[in-house]
Amino acid sequence: MMKALWSQMGARVGSEALATCRAAVALAVAGVTADLTYSPLRGYWAPDESRIGVALLALIAGSVIYQLLGWITEPVGKRLTEIGHGWPPHTLSTEASWVPATTLEDSIAQVAAAAADDAAARAAHGAQLKLDSSGASLLTDADCWRGYENGEAHLFLAPGVSLYFREVGAGYGRESKQFTLLTSEGEGSSTDIRTLAQLHQHLRARAAGLPVAPPAVDSANDVRSLSPAV
């Protein structure tokens, strides 16, 4: 866990250093451009006009170099951002590449699969924001979640025990990430999970046959009866 935290901290420092170097190089190029163009322009234009021309040329040169360095360092910057936030590397395999749909049914299937993948990613990201800030557990791994086309997701923990994720309206246009522990006892056997420590305590109590926290109010709009999108 400490190794993951140090890696994230190092990646964030590296990302900031990369952005600082990019800006410094752009400023240096702008300064050199101003120095090289001031004398020639002053020989043809009035002092005020030459200063304006130098400023414009320096601004253009600095902006071009800044954008060029951004394109060159984009892969490195993206990877540092992924490591800094504990996200898995973004790769596009040939199996997951998009193929245009030939029928409406194919399009619906593609969108359903994309919605399921998005739900799994949202569940993993929500778990890191709400339950596991270290980003080092299976809760923050999108591959461990099984998403559904309605935007909800399940994480299998043990036989008869799984973690259920959904986003609910929190007012002012915001979405609240809700995690519920579901068990095989049936309706009324769900528990609202707010912290990773609470989930750990609940599972330990269940393994020892001890009483657990009172079940949370269950939602009629969950995915316990749905089949995961393939």
C-alpha positions as CSV (number, residue, x, y, z in Angstrom):
1,M,0.0,0.0,0.0
2,M,2.8,2.4,0.9
3,K,4.5,1.5,-2.4
4,A,1.4,2.5,-4.3
5,L,1.1,5.8,-2.4
6,W,4.8,6.6,-3.1
7,S,4.3,5.8,-6.8
8,Q,1.2,8.0,-7.0
9,M,3.1,10.9,-5.2
10,G,6.1,10.5,-7.5
11,A,3.9,10.4,-10.6
12,R,2.1,13.6,-9.5
13,V,5.4,15.3,-8.9
14,G,6.7,14.1,-12.3
15,S,3.5,15.4,-14.0
16,E,4.0,18.9,-12.4
17,A,7.7,18.9,-13.3
18,L,6.8,18.0,-16.9
19,A,4.3,20.8,-17.1
20,T,6.8,23.3,-15.6
21,C,9.5,22.3,-18.0
22,R,7.1,22.7,-20.9
23,A,6.2,26.2,-19.8
24,A,9.8,27.1,-19.1
25,V,11.0,26.0,-22.6
26,A,8.1,28.0,-24.2
27,L,9.0,31.1,-22.3
28,A,12.7,30.7,-23.2
29,V,11.8,30.4,-26.9
30,A,9.7,33.5,-26.6
31,G,12.5,35.4,-25.0
32,V,15.0,34.3,-27.7
33,T,12.6,35.2,-30.4
34,A,12.1,38.7,-28.9
35,D,15.9,39.2,-28.6
36,L,16.6,38.1,-32.2
37,T,13.8,40.1,-33.8
38,Y,14.0,43.4,-31.9
39,S,17.0,44.9,-33.7
40,P,15.8,44.0,-37.2
41,L,12.3,45.3,-36.6
42,R,13.6,48.5,-35.0
43,G,15.6,49.3,-38.2
44,Y,12.3,49.3,-40.2
45,W,9.6,50.4,-37.8
46,A,9.1,53.0,-35.2
47,P,10.1,52.1,-31.6
48,D,6.5,51.5,-30.4
49,E,5.6,49.5,-33.5
50,S,8.7,47.4,-33.3
51,R,7.9,46.6,-29.6
52,I,4.4,45.5,-30.6
53,G,5.8,43.4,-33.4
54,V,8.4,41.8,-31.2
55,A,5.8,41.0,-28.6
56,L,3.5,39.3,-31.2
57,L,6.3,37.3,-32.7
58,A,7.5,36.2,-29.2
59,L,3.9,35.2,-28.3
60,I,3.4,33.2,-31.5
61,A,6.8,31.4,-31.1
62,G,6.2,30.6,-27.5
63,S,2.6,29.3,-28.2
64,V,3.8,27.1,-31.0
65,I,6.5,25.5,-29.0
66,Y,4.2,25.1,-26.0
67,Q,1.7,23.2,-28.2
68,L,4.4,21.2,-29.9
69,L,5.8,20.1,-26.6
70,G,2.3,19.2,-25.5
71,W,1.9,16.8,-28.4
72,I,5.3,15.3,-27.9
73,T,4.9,14.7,-24.2
74,E,1.2,13.8,-24.2
75,P,1.8,10.0,-23.9
76,V,4.1,10.5,-20.9
77,G,1.8,13.0,-19.3
78,K,-1.2,10.7,-19.7
79,R,0.7,7.8,-18.1
80,L,1.9,10.0,-15.2
81,T,-1.7,11.2,-14.7
82,E,-3.0,7.6,-14.6
83,I,-0.3,6.5,-12.1
84,G,-0.9,9.6,-10.0
85,H,-4.6,8.9,-9.7
86,G,-4.2,5.1,-9.4
87,W,-6.0,4.5,-12.7
88,P,-5.1,1.5,-14.8
89,P,-3.3,2.2,-18.0
90,H,-5.6,3.1,-20.9
91,T,-5.0,0.7,-23.7
92,L,-7.1,-0.2,-26.7
93,S,-6.8,-3.8,-27.8
94,T,-7.8,-5.1,-31.2
95,E,-10.6,-7.1,-29.6
96,A,-12.1,-4.0,-28.1
97,S,-11.8,-1.8,-31.2
98,W,-15.0,-0.3,-32.5
99,V,-16.6,-1.8,-35.6
100,P,-19.5,0.2,-37.2
101,A,-22.9,-1.4,-36.6
102,T,-24.7,-2.7,-39.7
103,T,-28.1,-2.9,-38.0
104,L,-29.9,-1.1,-35.2
105,E,-29.8,-4.2,-33.1
106,D,-26.0,-4.3,-33.4
107,S,-25.8,-0.7,-32.4
108,I,-28.0,-1.3,-29.3
109,A,-25.7,-4.2,-28.4
110,Q,-22.6,-2.0,-28.8
111,V,-24.0,0.8,-26.7
112,A,-25.2,-1.7,-24.0
113,A,-21.6,-3.2,-23.8
114,A,-20.1,0.3,-23.6
115,A,-22.6,1.3,-20.9
116,A,-21.6,-1.9,-18.9
117,D,-17.9,-1.1,-19.2
118,D,-18.6,2.5,-18.2
119,A,-20.6,1.3,-15.1
120,A,-17.6,-0.9,-14.1
121,A,-15.2,2.0,-14.5
122,R,-17.5,4.3,-12.6
123,A,-17.8,1.8,-9.8
124,A,-14.0,1.4,-9.5
125,H,-13.5,5.2,-9.6
126,G,-16.2,5.7,-7.1
127,A,-14.7,3.1,-4.8
128,Q,-11.4,5.0,-4.8
129,L,-13.1,8.3,-4.1
130,K,-15.4,7.0,-1.3
131,L,-14.0,3.7,0.0
132,D,-10.3,3.1,-0.8
133,S,-8.2,6.2,-1.4
134,S,-5.0,4.1,-1.8
135,G,-6.3,2.6,-5.1
136,A,-4.5,-0.6,-4.3
137,S,-7.4,-3.0,-3.7
138,L,-9.7,-5.0,-6.0
139,L,-12.5,-2.4,-5.3
140,T,-10.6,0.1,-7.4
141,D,-9.9,-2.3,-10.3
142,A,-12.5,-1.9,-13.1
143,D,-11.8,-5.4,-14.3
144,C,-13.1,-6.8,-11.0
145,W,-16.5,-5.1,-11.4
146,R,-19.3,-6.5,-13.5
147,G,-21.2,-3.6,-15.1
148,Y,-24.7,-3.4,-16.4
149,E,-26.3,-1.4,-19.1
150,N,-28.4,0.5,-16.6
151,G,-25.2,2.1,-15.1
152,E,-25.0,-0.2,-12.1
153,A,-22.4,-2.7,-11.2
154,H,-21.6,-5.7,-9.0
155,L,-18.4,-6.9,-7.3
156,F,-18.2,-10.5,-6.3
157,L,-16.6,-10.8,-2.8
158,A,-17.4,-14.4,-1.7
159,P,-20.1,-17.0,-2.4
160,G,-23.4,-15.3,-1.5
161,V,-21.8,-11.9,-0.8
162,S,-21.3,-9.1,-3.3
163,L,-20.9,-5.3,-3.4
164,Y,-23.5,-3.4,-5.4
165,F,-22.8,0.1,-6.9
166,R,-25.1,2.7,-8.3
167,E,-25.2,6.5,-8.7
168,V,-28.2,8.4,-7.2
169,G,-29.2,12.0,-7.4
170,A,-27.7,14.1,-4.7
171,G,-29.4,17.4,-5.6
172,Y,-28.1,20.4,-7.6
173,G,-27.4,18.1,-10.6
174,R,-24.8,16.0,-8.7
175,E,-24.6,12.2,-8.5
176,S,-23.9,10.4,-5.2
177,K,-22.0,7.1,-5.4
178,Q,-23.8,4.4,-3.3
179,F,-22.3,1.1,-2.3
180,T,-24.5,-1.7,-0.8
181,L,-23.4,-5.0,0.5
182,L,-25.8,-7.7,-0.7
183,T,-26.0,-11.2,0.7
184,S,-27.8,-14.4,-0.3
185,E,-30.4,-14.2,2.5
186,G,-32.8,-12.4,0.1
187,E,-34.6,-9.2,0.4
188,G,-33.8,-7.0,3.3
189,S,-30.3,-8.4,3.7
190,S,-28.5,-5.4,2.3
191,T,-26.2,-2.9,4.1
192,D,-25.1,0.5,3.1
193,I,-21.3,0.6,2.9
194,R,-19.7,4.0,3.6
195,T,-16.0,3.0,4.4
196,L,-13.6,0.2,3.6
197,A,-13.2,-0.4,7.4
198,Q,-17.0,-0.9,7.7
199,L,-17.0,-3.4,4.8
200,H,-14.1,-5.3,6.5
201,Q,-15.9,-5.3,9.9
202,H,-19.1,-6.5,8.3
203,L,-17.4,-9.4,6.5
204,R,-15.5,-10.5,9.6
205,A,-18.8,-10.4,11.7
206,R,-20.5,-12.5,9.0
207,A,-17.6,-15.0,8.9
208,A,-17.8,-15.4,12.7
209,G,-21.6,-15.7,12.7
210,L,-22.0,-12.5,14.7
211,P,-24.8,-9.9,14.3
212,V,-24.1,-7.3,11.7
213,A,-25.4,-3.8,11.1
214,P,-29.2,-3.3,10.4
215,P,-29.9,-3.6,6.7
216,A,-30.3,-0.4,4.7
217,V,-33.5,0.4,2.9
218,D,-33.4,-1.6,-0.3
219,S,-34.1,-0.1,-3.7
220,A,-36.6,-1.5,-6.1
221,N,-34.4,-0.3,-9.0
222,D,-31.3,-2.6,-8.6
223,V,-29.6,-5.2,-10.8
224,R,-29.9,-8.3,-8.7
225,S,-32.2,-9.9,-11.3
226,L,-30.2,-8.6,-14.3
227,S,-27.7,-10.5,-16.3
228,P,-24.4,-8.7,-17.0
229,A,-23.8,-7.4,-20.4
230,V,-21.2,-9.4,-22.4
